[in-house]
């Protein structure tokens, strides 16, 4: 199970992006970003790569403990 809740919000805030802006840049829905940040949804590998690219980080940096 890939959980990114502990890392996603701080990285998004560091990039000065709202949930909607991140979602738009990553090509996912805002509700997906909300659920991932809340730890209510496991991230799919493709979504992980999209979010990492939008945030300018490596996918491993998004994973808890990564």
PDBQT receptor file of N, H, CA, C and O in Angstrom, charges set to zero:
ATOM      1  N   UNK A   1       0.843  -1.191   0.000  1.00  0.00    +0.000 N 
ATOM      2  CA  UNK A   1       0.000   0.000   0.000  1.00  0.00    +0.000 C 
ATOM      3  C   UNK A   1       0.879   1.242   0.000  1.00  0.00    +0.000 C 
ATOM      4  O   UNK A   1       1.794   1.356   0.815  1.00  0.00    +0.000 OA
ATOM      5  N   UNK A   2       0.613   2.151  -0.889  1.00  0.00    +0.000 N 
ATOM      6  H   UNK A   2      -0.130   2.058  -1.552  1.00  0.00    +0.000 HD
ATOM      7  CA  UNK A   2       1.396   3.382  -0.976  1.00  0.00    +0.000 C 
ATOM      8  C   UNK A   2       0.576   4.522  -0.373  1.00  0.00    +0.000 C 
ATOM      9  O   UNK A   2      -0.475   4.893  -0.895  1.00  0.00    +0.000 OA
ATOM     10  N   UNK A   3       1.073   5.067   0.728  1.00  0.00    +0.000 N 
ATOM     11  H   UNK A   3       1.927   4.766   1.153  1.00  0.00    +0.000 HD
ATOM     12  CA  UNK A   3       0.398   6.168   1.405  1.00  0.00    +0.000 C 
ATOM     13  C   UNK A   3       1.301   7.391   1.326  1.00  0.00    +0.000 C 
ATOM     14  O   UNK A   3       2.490   7.312   1.637  1.00  0.00    +0.000 OA
ATOM     15  N   UNK A   4       0.737   8.520   0.910  1.00  0.00    +0.000 N 
ATOM     16  H   UNK A   4      -0.228   8.584   0.657  1.00  0.00    +0.000 HD
ATOM     17  CA  UNK A   4       1.561   9.727   0.766  1.00  0.00    +0.000 C 
ATOM     18  C   UNK A   4       1.025  10.892   1.585  1.00  0.00    +0.000 C 
ATOM     19  O   UNK A   4       1.456  12.030   1.399  1.00  0.00    +0.000 OA
ATOM     20  N   UNK A   5       0.085  10.619   2.492  1.00  0.00    +0.000 N 
ATOM     21  H   UNK A   5      -0.265   9.695   2.642  1.00  0.00    +0.000 HD
ATOM     22  CA  UNK A   5      -0.588  11.694   3.218  1.00  0.00    +0.000 C 
ATOM     23  C   UNK A   5       0.365  12.571   4.021  1.00  0.00    +0.000 C 
ATOM     24  O   UNK A   5       0.164  13.784   4.086  1.00  0.00    +0.000 OA
ATOM     25  N   UNK A   6       1.388  11.997   4.628  1.00  0.00    +0.000 N 
ATOM     26  H   UNK A   6       1.551  11.012   4.575  1.00  0.00    +0.000 HD
ATOM     27  CA  UNK A   6       2.289  12.785   5.475  1.00  0.00    +0.000 C 
ATOM     28  C   UNK A   6       3.197  13.708   4.673  1.00  0.00    +0.000 C 
ATOM     29  O   UNK A   6       3.682  14.705   5.208  1.00  0.00    +0.000 OA
ATOM     30  N   UNK A   7       3.434  13.405   3.424  1.00  0.00    +0.000 N 
ATOM     31  H   UNK A   7       3.041  12.595   2.989  1.00  0.00    +0.000 HD
ATOM     32  CA  UNK A   7       4.363  14.195   2.612  1.00  0.00    +0.000 C 
ATOM     33  C   UNK A   7       3.692  15.102   1.592  1.00  0.00    +0.000 C 
ATOM     34  O   UNK A   7       4.254  16.131   1.217  1.00  0.00    +0.000 OA
ATOM     35  N   UNK A   8       2.505  14.736   1.141  1.00  0.00    +0.000 N 
ATOM     36  H   UNK A   8       2.049  13.900   1.445  1.00  0.00    +0.000 HD
ATOM     37  CA  UNK A   8       1.878  15.475   0.043  1.00  0.00    +0.000 C 
ATOM     38  C   UNK A   8       1.577  16.924   0.412  1.00  0.00    +0.000 C 
ATOM     39  O   UNK A   8       1.961  17.841  -0.313  1.00  0.00    +0.000 OA
ATOM     40  N   UNK A   9       0.902  17.132   1.520  1.00  0.00    +0.000 N 
ATOM     41  H   UNK A   9       0.591  16.386   2.110  1.00  0.00    +0.000 HD
ATOM     42  CA  UNK A   9       0.520  18.502   1.875  1.00  0.00    +0.000 C 
ATOM     43  C   UNK A   9       1.736  19.412   2.087  1.00  0.00    +0.000 C 
ATOM     44  O   UNK A   9       1.762  20.510   1.532  1.00  0.00    +0.000 OA
ATOM     45  N   UNK A  10       2.751  18.998   2.873  1.00  0.00    +0.000 N 
ATOM     46  H   UNK A  10       2.730  18.106   3.324  1.00  0.00    +0.000 HD
ATOM     47  CA  UNK A  10       3.910  19.880   3.034  1.00  0.00    +0.000 C 
ATOM     48  C   UNK A  10       4.607  20.211   1.712  1.00  0.00    +0.000 C 
ATOM     49  O   UNK A  10       5.042  21.343   1.503  1.00  0.00    +0.000 OA
ATOM     50  N   UNK A  11       4.710  19.226   0.825  1.00  0.00    +0.000 N 
ATOM     51  H   UNK A  11       4.356  18.307   0.995  1.00  0.00    +0.000 HD
ATOM     52  CA  UNK A  11       5.341  19.494  -0.472  1.00  0.00    +0.000 C 
ATOM     53  C   UNK A  11       4.477  20.414  -1.325  1.00  0.00    +0.000 C 
ATOM     54  O   UNK A  11       4.996  21.276  -2.034  1.00  0.00    +0.000 OA
ATOM     55  N   UNK A  12       3.172  20.234  -1.260  1.00  0.00    +0.000 N 
ATOM     56  H   UNK A  12       2.751  19.534  -0.685  1.00  0.00    +0.000 HD
ATOM     57  CA  UNK A  12       2.262  21.122  -2.012  1.00  0.00    +0.000 C 
ATOM     58  C   UNK A  12       2.357  22.539  -1.493  1.00  0.00    +0.000 C 
ATOM     59  O   UNK A  12       2.419  23.491  -2.271  1.00  0.00    +0.000 OA
ATOM     60  N   UNK A  13       2.367  22.681  -0.170  1.00  0.00    +0.000 N 
ATOM     61  H   UNK A  13       2.316  21.908   0.462  1.00  0.00    +0.000 HD
ATOM     62  CA  UNK A  13       2.456  24.017   0.420  1.00  0.00    +0.000 C 
ATOM     63  C   UNK A  13       3.805  24.666   0.131  1.00  0.00    +0.000 C 
ATOM     64  O   UNK A  13       3.880  25.874  -0.092  1.00  0.00    +0.000 OA
ATOM     65  N   UNK A  14       4.865  23.870   0.135  1.00  0.00    +0.000 N 
ATOM     66  H   UNK A  14       4.804  22.888   0.316  1.00  0.00    +0.000 HD
ATOM     67  CA  UNK A  14       6.194  24.395  -0.196  1.00  0.00    +0.000 C 
ATOM     68  C   UNK A  14       6.223  24.934  -1.620  1.00  0.00    +0.000 C 
ATOM     69  O   UNK A  14       6.920  25.904  -1.915  1.00  0.00    +0.000 OA
ATOM     70  N   UNK A  15       5.454  24.291  -2.501  1.00  0.00    +0.000 N 
ATOM     71  H   UNK A  15       4.887  23.503  -2.262  1.00  0.00    +0.000 HD
ATOM     72  CA  UNK A  15       5.362  24.730  -3.893  1.00  0.00    +0.000 C 
ATOM     73  C   UNK A  15       4.366  25.878  -4.067  1.00  0.00    +0.000 C 
ATOM     74  O   UNK A  15       4.171  26.381  -5.174  1.00  0.00    +0.000 OA
ATOM     75  N   UNK A  16       3.738  26.287  -2.959  1.00  0.00    +0.000 N 
ATOM     76  H   UNK A  16       3.896  25.879  -2.060  1.00  0.00    +0.000 HD
ATOM     77  CA  UNK A  16       2.762  27.384  -2.965  1.00  0.00    +0.000 C 
ATOM     78  C   UNK A  16       1.592  27.097  -3.910  1.00  0.00    +0.000 C 
ATOM     79  O   UNK A  16       1.159  27.965  -4.668  1.00  0.00    +0.000 OA
ATOM     80  N   UNK A  17       1.090  25.860  -3.846  1.00  0.00    +0.000 N 
ATOM     81  H   UNK A  17       1.442  25.155  -3.230  1.00  0.00    +0.000 HD
ATOM     82  CA  UNK A  17      -0.033  25.456  -4.686  1.00  0.00    +0.000 C 
ATOM     83  C   UNK A  17      -1.240  25.128  -3.823  1.00  0.00    +0.000 C 
ATOM     84  O   UNK A  17      -1.106  24.582  -2.728  1.00  0.00    +0.000 OA
ATOM     85  N   UNK A  18      -2.419  25.466  -4.329  1.00  0.00    +0.000 N 
ATOM     86  H   UNK A  18      -2.528  25.909  -5.219  1.00  0.00    +0.000 HD
ATOM     87  CA  UNK A  18      -3.648  25.001  -3.698  1.00  0.00    +0.000 C 
ATOM     88  C   UNK A  18      -3.890  23.564  -4.148  1.00  0.00    +0.000 C 
ATOM     89  O   UNK A  18      -3.230  23.072  -5.064  1.00  0.00    +0.000 OA
ATOM     90  N   UNK A  19      -4.835  22.899  -3.500  1.00  0.00    +0.000 N 
ATOM     91  H   UNK A  19      -5.371  23.299  -2.756  1.00  0.00    +0.000 HD
ATOM     92  CA  UNK A  19      -5.180  21.548  -3.933  1.00  0.00    +0.000 C 
ATOM     93  C   UNK A  19      -5.653  21.555  -5.379  1.00  0.00    +0.000 C 
ATOM     94  O   UNK A  19      -5.290  20.678  -6.163  1.00  0.00    +0.000 OA
ATOM     95  N   UNK A  20      -6.459  22.543  -5.729  1.00  0.00    +0.000 N 
ATOM     96  H   UNK A  20      -6.754  23.256  -5.093  1.00  0.00    +0.000 HD
ATOM     97  CA  UNK A  20      -6.969  22.626  -7.105  1.00  0.00    +0.000 C 
ATOM     98  C   UNK A  20      -5.838  22.853  -8.103  1.00  0.00    +0.000 C 
ATOM     99  O   UNK A  20      -5.814  22.224  -9.161  1.00  0.00    +0.000 OA
ATOM    100  N   UNK A  21      -4.902  23.743  -7.781  1.00  0.00    +0.000 N 
ATOM    101  H   UNK A  21      -4.921  24.254  -6.922  1.00  0.00    +0.000 HD
ATOM    102  CA  UNK A  21      -3.788  24.015  -8.689  1.00  0.00    +0.000 C 
ATOM    103  C   UNK A  21      -2.930  22.769  -8.901  1.00  0.00    +0.000 C 
ATOM    104  O   UNK A  21      -2.532  22.462 -10.024  1.00  0.00    +0.000 OA
ATOM    105  N   UNK A  22      -2.652  22.057  -7.811  1.00  0.00    +0.000 N 
ATOM    106  H   UNK A  22      -2.975  22.307  -6.898  1.00  0.00    +0.000 HD
ATOM    107  CA  UNK A  22      -1.881  20.825  -7.934  1.00  0.00    +0.000 C 
ATOM    108  C   UNK A  22      -2.638  19.802  -8.775  1.00  0.00    +0.000 C 
ATOM    109  O   UNK A  22      -2.061  19.156  -9.650  1.00  0.00    +0.000 OA
ATOM    110  N   UNK A  23      -3.917  19.663  -8.507  1.00  0.00    +0.000 N 
ATOM    111  H   UNK A  23      -4.386  20.188  -7.796  1.00  0.00    +0.000 HD
ATOM    112  CA  UNK A  23      -4.736  18.714  -9.264  1.00  0.00    +0.000 C 
ATOM    113  C   UNK A  23      -4.714  19.053 -10.755  1.00  0.00    +0.000 C 
ATOM    114  O   UNK A  23      -4.547  18.169 -11.596  1.00  0.00    +0.000 OA
ATOM    115  N   UNK A  24      -4.880  20.322 -11.074  1.00  0.00    +0.000 N 
ATOM    116  H   UNK A  24      -5.016  21.040 -10.392  1.00  0.00    +0.000 HD
ATOM    117  CA  UNK A  24      -4.876  20.745 -12.479  1.00  0.00    +0.000 C 
ATOM    118  C   UNK A  24      -3.536  20.451 -13.140  1.00  0.00    +0.000 C 
ATOM    119  O   UNK A  24      -3.491  19.951 -14.264  1.00  0.00    +0.000 OA
ATOM    120  N   UNK A  25      -2.448  20.760 -12.447  1.00  0.00    +0.000 N 
ATOM    121  H   UNK A  25      -2.484  21.166 -11.534  1.00  0.00    +0.000 HD
ATOM    122  CA  UNK A  25      -1.114  20.543 -13.015  1.00  0.00    +0.000 C 
ATOM    123  C   UNK A  25      -0.794  19.056 -13.168  1.00  0.00    +0.000 C 
ATOM    124  O   UNK A  25      -0.086  18.657 -14.092  1.00  0.00    +0.000 OA
ATOM    125  N   UNK A  26      -1.321  18.246 -12.257  1.00  0.00    +0.000 N 
ATOM    126  H   UNK A  26      -1.897  18.571 -11.507  1.00  0.00    +0.000 HD
ATOM    127  CA  UNK A  26      -1.038  16.811 -12.297  1.00  0.00    +0.000 C 
ATOM    128  C   UNK A  26      -2.034  16.040 -13.162  1.00  0.00    +0.000 C 
ATOM    129  O   UNK A  26      -1.800  14.876 -13.488  1.00  0.00    +0.000 OA
ATOM    130  N   UNK A  27      -3.133  16.676 -13.533  1.00  0.00    +0.000 N 
ATOM    131  H   UNK A  27      -3.324  17.621 -13.268  1.00  0.00    +0.000 HD
ATOM    132  CA  UNK A  27      -4.135  15.995 -14.341  1.00  0.00    +0.000 C 
ATOM    133  C   UNK A  27      -4.978  15.010 -13.553  1.00  0.00    +0.000 C 
ATOM    134  O   UNK A  27      -5.398  13.975 -14.071  1.00  0.00    +0.000 OA
ATOM    135  N   UNK A  28      -5.223  15.350 -12.276  1.00  0.00    +0.000 N 
ATOM    136  H   UNK A  28      -4.882  16.190 -11.855  1.00  0.00    +0.000 HD
ATOM    137  CA  UNK A  28      -6.099  14.544 -11.422  1.00  0.00    +0.000 C 
ATOM    138  C   UNK A  28      -7.186  15.456 -10.872  1.00  0.00    +0.000 C 
ATOM    139  O   UNK A  28      -7.143  16.668 -11.085  1.00  0.00    +0.000 OA
ATOM    140  N   UNK A  29      -8.151  14.893 -10.171  1.00  0.00    +0.000 N 
ATOM    141  H   UNK A  29      -8.185  13.908  -9.998  1.00  0.00    +0.000 HD
ATOM    142  CA  UNK A  29      -9.212  15.720  -9.613  1.00  0.00    +0.000 C 
ATOM    143  C   UNK A  29      -8.791  16.304  -8.265  1.00  0.00    +0.000 C 
ATOM    144  O   UNK A  29      -7.922  15.763  -7.580  1.00  0.00    +0.000 OA
ATOM    145  N   UNK A  30      -9.420  17.411  -7.903  1.00  0.00    +0.000 N 
ATOM    146  H   UNK A  30     -10.126  17.850  -8.459  1.00  0.00    +0.000 HD
ATOM    147  CA  UNK A  30      -9.147  18.016  -6.609  1.00  0.00    +0.000 C 
ATOM    148  C   UNK A  30      -9.541  17.062  -5.480  1.00  0.00    +0.000 C 
ATOM    149  O   UNK A  30      -8.868  17.001  -4.451  1.00  0.00    +0.000 OA
ATOM    150  N   UNK A  31     -10.619  16.327  -5.673  1.00  0.00    +0.000 N 
ATOM    151  H   UNK A  31     -11.166  16.376  -6.508  1.00  0.00    +0.000 HD
ATOM    152  CA  UNK A  31     -11.047  15.393  -4.629  1.00  0.00    +0.000 C 
ATOM    153  C   UNK A  31     -10.012  14.284  -4.427  1.00  0.00    +0.000 C 
ATOM    154  O   UNK A  31      -9.857  13.781  -3.314  1.00  0.00    +0.000 OA
ATOM    155  N   UNK A  32      -9.310  13.903  -5.484  1.00  0.00    +0.000 N 
ATOM    156  H   UNK A  32      -9.436  14.311  -6.388  1.00  0.00    +0.000 HD
ATOM    157  CA  UNK A  32      -8.237  12.917  -5.330  1.00  0.00    +0.000 C 
ATOM    158  C   UNK A  32      -7.141  13.482  -4.436  1.00  0.00    +0.000 C 
ATOM    159  O   UNK A  32      -6.666  12.800  -3.528  1.00  0.00    +0.000 OA
ATOM    160  N   UNK A  33      -6.743  14.712  -4.684  1.00  0.00    +0.000 N 
ATOM    161  H   UNK A  33      -7.129  15.266  -5.421  1.00  0.00    +0.000 HD
ATOM    162  CA  UNK A  33      -5.711  15.355  -3.853  1.00  0.00    +0.000 C 
ATOM    163  C   UNK A  33      -6.191  15.438  -2.405  1.00  0.00    +0.000 C 
ATOM    164  O   UNK A  33      -5.428  15.145  -1.484  1.00  0.00    +0.000 OA
ATOM    165  N   UNK A  34      -7.442  15.834  -2.196  1.00  0.00    +0.000 N 
ATOM    166  H   UNK A  34      -8.061  16.073  -2.944  1.00  0.00    +0.000 HD
ATOM    167  CA  UNK A  34      -7.992  15.931  -0.842  1.00  0.00    +0.000 C 
ATOM    168  C   UNK A  34      -7.948  14.580  -0.132  1.00  0.00    +0.000 C 
ATOM    169  O   UNK A  34      -7.516  14.495   1.018  1.00  0.00    +0.000 OA
ATOM    170  N   UNK A  35      -8.393  13.525  -0.815  1.00  0.00    +0.000 N 
ATOM    171  H   UNK A  35      -8.744  13.594  -1.749  1.00  0.00    +0.000 HD
ATOM    172  CA  UNK A  35      -8.426  12.196  -0.198  1.00  0.00    +0.000 C 
ATOM    173  C   UNK A  35      -7.025  11.672   0.082  1.00  0.00    +0.000 C 
ATOM    174  O   UNK A  35      -6.798  11.025   1.104  1.00  0.00    +0.000 OA
ATOM    175  N   UNK A  36      -6.090  11.943  -0.810  1.00  0.00    +0.000 N 
ATOM    176  H   UNK A  36      -6.275  12.469  -1.641  1.00  0.00    +0.000 HD
ATOM    177  CA  UNK A  36      -4.710  11.505  -0.595  1.00  0.00    +0.000 C 
ATOM    178  C   UNK A  36      -4.088  12.224   0.599  1.00  0.00    +0.000 C 
ATOM    179  O   UNK A  36      -3.401  11.605   1.411  1.00  0.00    +0.000 OA
ATOM    180  N   UNK A  37      -4.329  13.524   0.705  1.00  0.00    +0.000 N 
ATOM    181  H   UNK A  37      -4.888  14.027   0.046  1.00  0.00    +0.000 HD
ATOM    182  CA  UNK A  37      -3.786  14.282   1.833  1.00  0.00    +0.000 C 
ATOM    183  C   UNK A  37      -4.389  13.834   3.155  1.00  0.00    +0.000 C 
ATOM    184  O   UNK A  37      -3.717  13.858   4.186  1.00  0.00    +0.000 OA
ATOM    185  N   UNK A  38      -5.640  13.431   3.130  1.00  0.00    +0.000 N 
ATOM    186  H   UNK A  38      -6.186  13.412   2.293  1.00  0.00    +0.000 HD
ATOM    187  CA  UNK A  38      -6.318  12.988   4.350  1.00  0.00    +0.000 C 
ATOM    188  C   UNK A  38      -6.005  11.537   4.693  1.00  0.00    +0.000 C 
ATOM    189  O   UNK A  38      -6.400  11.052   5.754  1.00  0.00    +0.000 OA
ATOM    190  N   UNK A  39      -5.308  10.847   3.815  1.00  0.00    +0.000 N 
ATOM    191  H   UNK A  39      -4.987  11.241   2.953  1.00  0.00    +0.000 HD
ATOM    192  CA  UNK A  39      -4.991   9.448   4.052  1.00  0.00    +0.000 C 
ATOM    193  C   UNK A  39      -6.170   8.517   3.843  1.00  0.00    +0.000 C 
ATOM    194  O   UNK A  39      -6.178   7.391   4.341  1.00  0.00    +0.000 OA
ATOM    195  N   UNK A  40      -7.168   8.988   3.103  1.00  0.00    +0.000 N 
ATOM    196  H   UNK A  40      -7.162   9.902   2.698  1.00  0.00    +0.000 HD
ATOM    197  CA  UNK A  40      -8.375   8.203   2.866  1.00  0.00    +0.000 C 
ATOM    198  C   UNK A  40      -8.295   7.355   1.605  1.00  0.00    +0.000 C 
ATOM    199  O   UNK A  40      -9.177   6.539   1.335  1.00  0.00    +0.000 OA
ATOM    200  N   UNK A  41      -7.233   7.555   0.840  1.00  0.00    +0.000 N 
ATOM    201  H   UNK A  41      -6.517   8.217   1.060  1.00  0.00    +0.000 HD
ATOM    202  CA  UNK A  41      -7.106   6.862  -0.431  1.00  0.00    +0.000 C 
ATOM    203  C   UNK A  41      -5.657   6.480  -0.648  1.00  0.00    +0.000 C 
ATOM    204  O   UNK A  41      -4.742   7.253  -0.364  1.00  0.00    +0.000 OA
ATOM    205  N   UNK A  42      -5.467   5.284  -1.152  1.00  0.00    +0.000 N 
ATOM    206  H   UNK A  42      -6.210   4.656  -1.383  1.00  0.00    +0.000 HD
ATOM    207  CA  UNK A  42      -4.133   4.831  -1.554  1.00  0.00    +0.000 C 
ATOM    208  C   UNK A  42      -3.835   5.423  -2.928  1.00  0.00    +0.000 C 
ATOM    209  O   UNK A  42      -4.722   5.512  -3.777  1.00  0.00    +0.000 OA
ATOM    210  N   UNK A  43      -2.600   5.821  -3.140  1.00  0.00    +0.000 N 
ATOM    211  H   UNK A  43      -1.879   5.749  -2.450  1.00  0.00    +0.000 HD
ATOM    212  CA  UNK A  43      -2.243   6.430  -4.425  1.00  0.00    +0.000 C 
ATOM    213  C   UNK A  43      -1.843   5.345  -5.424  1.00  0.00    +0.000 C 
ATOM    214  O   UNK A  43      -1.125   4.403  -5.089  1.00  0.00    +0.000 OA
ATOM    215  N   UNK A  44      -2.314   5.498  -6.635  1.00  0.00    +0.000 N 
ATOM    216  H   UNK A  44      -2.897   6.263  -6.908  1.00  0.00    +0.000 HD
ATOM    217  CA  UNK A  44      -1.917   4.594  -7.716  1.00  0.00    +0.000 C 
ATOM    218  C   UNK A  44      -0.539   5.042  -8.214  1.00  0.00    +0.000 C 
ATOM    219  O   UNK A  44      -0.210   6.226  -8.147  1.00  0.00    +0.000 OA
ATOM    220  N   UNK A  45       0.260   4.106  -8.709  1.00  0.00    +0.000 N 
ATOM    221  H   UNK A  45      -0.006   3.144  -8.763  1.00  0.00    +0.000 HD
ATOM    222  CA  UNK A  45       1.598   4.483  -9.197  1.00  0.00    +0.000 C 
ATOM    223  C   UNK A  45       1.579   5.578 -10.267  1.00  0.00    +0.000 C 
ATOM    224  O   UNK A  45       2.444   6.453 -10.265  1.00  0.00    +0.000 OA
ATOM    225  N   UNK A  46       0.608   5.538 -11.175  1.00  0.00    +0.000 N 
ATOM    226  H   UNK A  46      -0.094   4.827 -11.177  1.00  0.00    +0.000 HD
ATOM    227  CA  UNK A  46       0.554   6.573 -12.215  1.00  0.00    +0.000 C 
ATOM    228  C   UNK A  46       0.242   7.938 -11.606  1.00  0.00    +0.000 C 
ATOM    229  O   UNK A  46       0.808   8.950 -12.019  1.00  0.00    +0.000 OA
ATOM    230  N   UNK A  47      -0.656   7.964 -10.629  1.00  0.00    +0.000 N 
ATOM    231  H   UNK A  47      -1.116   7.141 -10.294  1.00  0.00    +0.000 HD
ATOM    232  CA  UNK A  47      -0.991   9.222  -9.960  1.00  0.00    +0.000 C 
ATOM    233  C   UNK A  47       0.205   9.723  -9.162  1.00  0.00    +0.000 C 
ATOM    234  O   UNK A  47       0.461  10.927  -9.128  1.00  0.00    +0.000 OA
ATOM    235  N   UNK A  48       0.928   8.833  -8.530  1.00  0.00    +0.000 N 
ATOM    236  H   UNK A  48       0.720   7.856  -8.558  1.00  0.00    +0.000 HD
ATOM    237  CA  UNK A  48       2.126   9.205  -7.778  1.00  0.00    +0.000 C 
ATOM    238  C   UNK A  48       3.127   9.909  -8.692  1.00  0.00    +0.000 C 
ATOM    239  O   UNK A  48       3.693  10.939  -8.327  1.00  0.00    +0.000 OA
ATOM    240  N   UNK A  49       3.338   9.351  -9.869  1.00  0.00    +0.000 N 
ATOM    241  H   UNK A  49       2.878   8.514 -10.165  1.00  0.00    +0.000 HD
ATOM    242  CA  UNK A  49       4.278   9.968 -10.814  1.00  0.00    +0.000 C 
ATOM    243  C   UNK A  49       3.786  11.333 -11.290  1.00  0.00    +0.000 C 
ATOM    244  O   UNK A  49       4.577  12.267 -11.417  1.00  0.00    +0.000 OA
ATOM    245  N   UNK A  50       2.486  11.451 -11.552  1.00  0.00    +0.000 N 
ATOM    246  H   UNK A  50       1.844  10.692 -11.449  1.00  0.00    +0.000 HD
ATOM    247  CA  UNK A  50       1.918  12.730 -12.002  1.00  0.00    +0.000 C 
ATOM    248  C   UNK A  50       2.073  13.809 -10.931  1.00  0.00    +0.000 C 
ATOM    249  O   UNK A  50       2.451  14.941 -11.231  1.00  0.00    +0.000 OA
ATOM    250  N   UNK A  51       1.777  13.450  -9.680  1.00  0.00    +0.000 N 
ATOM    251  H   UNK A  51       1.470  12.530  -9.436  1.00  0.00    +0.000 HD
ATOM    252  CA  UNK A  51       1.892  14.417  -8.585  1.00  0.00    +0.000 C 
ATOM    253  C   UNK A  51       3.339  14.817  -8.366  1.00  0.00    +0.000 C 
ATOM    254  O   UNK A  51       3.639  15.994  -8.166  1.00  0.00    +0.000 OA
ATOM    255  N   UNK A  52       4.238  13.841  -8.404  1.00  0.00    +0.000 N 
ATOM    256  H   UNK A  52       3.995  12.884  -8.567  1.00  0.00    +0.000 HD
ATOM    257  CA  UNK A  52       5.661  14.141  -8.215  1.00  0.00    +0.000 C 
ATOM    258  C   UNK A  52       6.158  15.091  -9.298  1.00  0.00    +0.000 C 
ATOM    259  O   UNK A  52       6.888  16.039  -9.010  1.00  0.00    +0.000 OA
ATOM    260  N   UNK A  53       5.769  14.840 -10.529  1.00  0.00    +0.000 N 
ATOM    261  H   UNK A  53       5.176  14.069 -10.763  1.00  0.00    +0.000 HD
ATOM    262  CA  UNK A  53       6.188  15.708 -11.633  1.00  0.00    +0.000 C 
ATOM    263  C   UNK A  53       5.655  17.121 -11.437  1.00  0.00    +0.000 C 
ATOM    264  O   UNK A  53       6.383  18.094 -11.634  1.00  0.00    +0.000 OA
ATOM    265  N   UNK A  54       4.388  17.237 -11.049  1.00  0.00    +0.000 N 
ATOM    266  H   UNK A  54       3.797  16.446 -10.889  1.00  0.00    +0.000 HD
ATOM    267  CA  UNK A  54       3.788  18.557 -10.834  1.00  0.00    +0.000 C 
ATOM    268  C   UNK A  54       4.458  19.307  -9.684  1.00  0.00    +0.000 C 
ATOM    269  O   UNK A  54       4.523  20.537  -9.693  1.00  0.00    +0.000 OA
ATOM    270  N   UNK A  55       4.953  18.565  -8.696  1.00  0.00    +0.000 N 
ATOM    271  H   UNK A  55       4.900  17.567  -8.688  1.00  0.00    +0.000 HD
ATOM    272  CA  UNK A  55       5.620  19.177  -7.543  1.00  0.00    +0.000 C 
ATOM    273  C   UNK A  55       7.117  19.346  -7.753  1.00  0.00    +0.000 C 
ATOM    274  O   UNK A  55       7.786  19.985  -6.941  1.00  0.00    +0.000 OA
ATOM    275  N   UNK A  56       7.644  18.790  -8.816  1.00  0.00    +0.000 N 
ATOM    276  H   UNK A  56       7.101  18.271  -9.475  1.00  0.00    +0.000 HD
ATOM    277  CA  UNK A  56       9.070  18.901  -9.097  1.00  0.00    +0.000 C 
ATOM    278  C   UNK A  56       9.934  18.067  -8.169  1.00  0.00    +0.000 C 
ATOM    279  O   UNK A  56      11.053  18.458  -7.835  1.00  0.00    +0.000 OA
ATOM    280  N   UNK A  57       9.415  16.915  -7.752  1.00  0.00    +0.000 N 
ATOM    281  H   UNK A  57       8.507  16.597  -8.024  1.00  0.00    +0.000 HD
ATOM    282  CA  UNK A  57      10.164  16.017  -6.873  1.00  0.00    +0.000 C 
ATOM    283  C   UNK A  57      10.165  14.608  -7.460  1.00  0.00    +0.000 C 
ATOM    284  O   UNK A  57       9.428  14.318  -8.403  1.00  0.00    +0.000 OA
ATOM    285  N   UNK A  58      10.994  13.743  -6.898  1.00  0.00    +0.000 N 
ATOM    286  H   UNK A  58      11.593  13.978  -6.133  1.00  0.00    +0.000 HD
ATOM    287  CA  UNK A  58      10.994  12.341  -7.302  1.00  0.00    +0.000 C 
ATOM    288  C   UNK A  58       9.840  11.637  -6.594  1.00  0.00    +0.000 C 
ATOM    289  O   UNK A  58       9.489  12.012  -5.475  1.00  0.00    +0.000 OA
ATOM    290  N   UNK A  59       9.246  10.627  -7.220  1.00  0.00    +0.000 N 
ATOM    291  H   UNK A  59       9.531  10.322  -8.129  1.00  0.00    +0.000 HD
ATOM    292  CA  UNK A  59       8.141   9.916  -6.588  1.00  0.00    +0.000 C 
ATOM    293  C   UNK A  59       8.465   9.420  -5.181  1.00  0.00    +0.000 C 
ATOM    294  O   UNK A  59       7.592   9.445  -4.314  1.00  0.00    +0.000 OA
ATOM    295  N   UNK A  60       9.683   8.977  -4.932  1.00  0.00    +0.000 N 
ATOM    296  H   UNK A  60      10.393   8.957  -5.637  1.00  0.00    +0.000 HD
ATOM    297  CA  UNK A  60      10.070   8.469  -3.616  1.00  0.00    +0.000 C 
ATOM    298  C   UNK A  60       9.938   9.542  -2.528  1.00  0.00    +0.000 C 
ATOM    299  O   UNK A  60       9.696   9.220  -1.365  1.00  0.00    +0.000 OA
ATOM    300  N   UNK A  61      10.096  10.808  -2.902  1.00  0.00    +0.000 N 
ATOM    301  H   UNK A  61      10.292  11.070  -3.847  1.00  0.00    +0.000 HD
ATOM    302  CA  UNK A  61       9.980  11.896  -1.929  1.00  0.00    +0.000 C 
ATOM    303  C   UNK A  61       8.560  12.078  -1.430  1.00  0.00    +0.000 C 
ATOM    304  O   UNK A  61       8.349  12.672  -0.373  1.00  0.00    +0.000 OA
ATOM    305  N   UNK A  62       7.591  11.582  -2.167  1.00  0.00    +0.000 N 
ATOM    306  H   UNK A  62       7.763  11.100  -3.026  1.00  0.00    +0.000 HD
ATOM    307  CA  UNK A  62       6.190  11.692  -1.759  1.00  0.00    +0.000 C 
ATOM    308  C   UNK A  62       5.767  10.595  -0.790  1.00  0.00    +0.000 C 
ATOM    309  O   UNK A  62       4.813  10.755  -0.030  1.00  0.00    +0.000 OA
ATOM    310  N   UNK A  63       6.487   9.484  -0.829  1.00  0.00    +0.000 N 
ATOM    311  H   UNK A  63       7.263   9.354  -1.447  1.00  0.00    +0.000 HD
ATOM    312  CA  UNK A  63       6.095   8.362   0.019  1.00  0.00    +0.000 C 
ATOM    313  C   UNK A  63       6.520   8.602   1.469  1.00  0.00    +0.000 C 
ATOM    314  O   UNK A  63       7.591   9.151   1.726  1.00  0.00    +0.000 OA
ATOM    315  N   UNK A  64       5.686   8.194   2.395  1.00  0.00    +0.000 N 
ATOM    316  H   UNK A  64       4.816   7.748   2.186  1.00  0.00    +0.000 HD
ATOM    317  CA  UNK A  64       5.996   8.337   3.814  1.00  0.00    +0.000 C 
ATOM    318  C   UNK A  64       7.340   7.693   4.102  1.00  0.00    +0.000 C 
ATOM    319  O   UNK A  64       7.588   6.540   3.750  1.00  0.00    +0.000 OA
ATOM    320  N   UNK A  65       8.196   8.460   4.747  1.00  0.00    +0.000 N 
ATOM    321  H   UNK A  65       7.995   9.397   5.033  1.00  0.00    +0.000 HD
ATOM    322  CA  UNK A  65       9.506   7.947   5.061  1.00  0.00    +0.000 C 
ATOM    323  C   UNK A  65      10.474   7.981   3.898  1.00  0.00    +0.000 C 
ATOM    324  O   UNK A  65      11.631   7.583   4.029  1.00  0.00    +0.000 OA
ATOM    325  N   UNK A  66       9.990   8.464   2.745  1.00  0.00    +0.000 N 
ATOM    326  H   UNK A  66       9.050   8.787   2.639  1.00  0.00    +0.000 HD
ATOM    327  CA  UNK A  66      10.846   8.508   1.561  1.00  0.00    +0.000 C 
ATOM    328  C   UNK A  66      11.716   9.689   1.585  1.00  0.00    +0.000 C 
ATOM    329  O   UNK A  66      12.508   9.891   0.664  1.00  0.00    +0.000 OA
TER     330      UNK A  66
